[in-house]
Amino acid sequence: MWADLSVDTTGTADILLQTTKTESGTAKAAIGATGATDTTAGVLVLSDTNKAMILPQVASPHLNIVNPAPGMMAYDTVKKQLAVYNGSVWSFWKP
């Protein structure tokens, strides 16, 4: 469950809410053939020997995705390239 760490229950900004939370060093989700026993470090680990992650395919994501989230990735079907949104601008990558 997500917790808003910028304000307390009364709506007042309080830095103590952030400093009293600790991150679990073992929190992760592992998906794949060996997901239950995978020890690879990471928050999201995709592990398999014959499968890969498939990104959403979007025609011109920089024009067609309204309000993209920072870190969003999509495969641009028009330009045949990877599109990544950094929170301010889209960047495009081609092999």
N, C-alpha and C positions, 0 to 999 in steps of 0.2 A: 504494500500500500504506500502511495506517495504521501509525503508530509510537507506542508508549506513551511519552510524554514526561515522565511523572511519576516513573518509576523507571528505574534503570539495569539492566543485564543480571543483576546479582546481587540485584535486588529492593529496592535501597536508593534512597530518594528523593534526587534530584540535580537541582538547578536548572540545572546546566550543560548537561544534555541539551536543555533548552528554548532556551537562549541560543545554542547552536551551530547551530540550524536556521534556515534562511531561507525565506521564502515566495517562490514564483515569481510575479512580477507579471504574467506572461503566461498563467498557468494558467487555462483555462476550457474549458467545453464549450458549443458553439453548435449548436442543433438547429433545423432548419427549411429552407426553400427556399434561403436564402442562408447556411446555417450554415458552409460552408467558407470564405467570404470575409467573414463578419460581423465588424465591428470594434467593436461595442458593448461597453463595459466591463461586466464581471460574471463571476461564477464559472459560473453557468448562464444562458445566454441562449437564450430561445425566440423565434425570429424567423420570422414568416410573415405574409402579407397576408390570408389567409382561413381561418386555423385558430387555435384557442386551447387553452390548457392546461385539461384537465378533471381536477378533483380526485376522489379516491375518494368515493363516495356511501355514507354510513353512517347508519343510523337511530340517533338519539341517541348520537353519538360519545362524549359525556361519560359515558355509562352503559355503553357497549358496547366501547370500546377499552381493553383492559387494558394498563397500563404504557405510556402514550403517550410519545413522544420529544418533547423541547422543539422547538418549531417545526413540529410536526405540524399539518397542515390537512386538513379534510374538509368535505364538504357534508352538512349535517344534513337528511336526507330527511323527518324528522318536522316540524321547525320551519321548513324551507325557508330555511336561513341558513348562512353560513360559520362554521365552528368552528375556532378556532386555540388550540393548547396552548402556553403560554409556559414550561413547565417546572414550574409550580406549579398553575395553574388554567386552565380553558378560558375563552376569551372568544368572544362570538358577535357576528356582524356581519350586518346586513340592509341591502339597498339602500333 
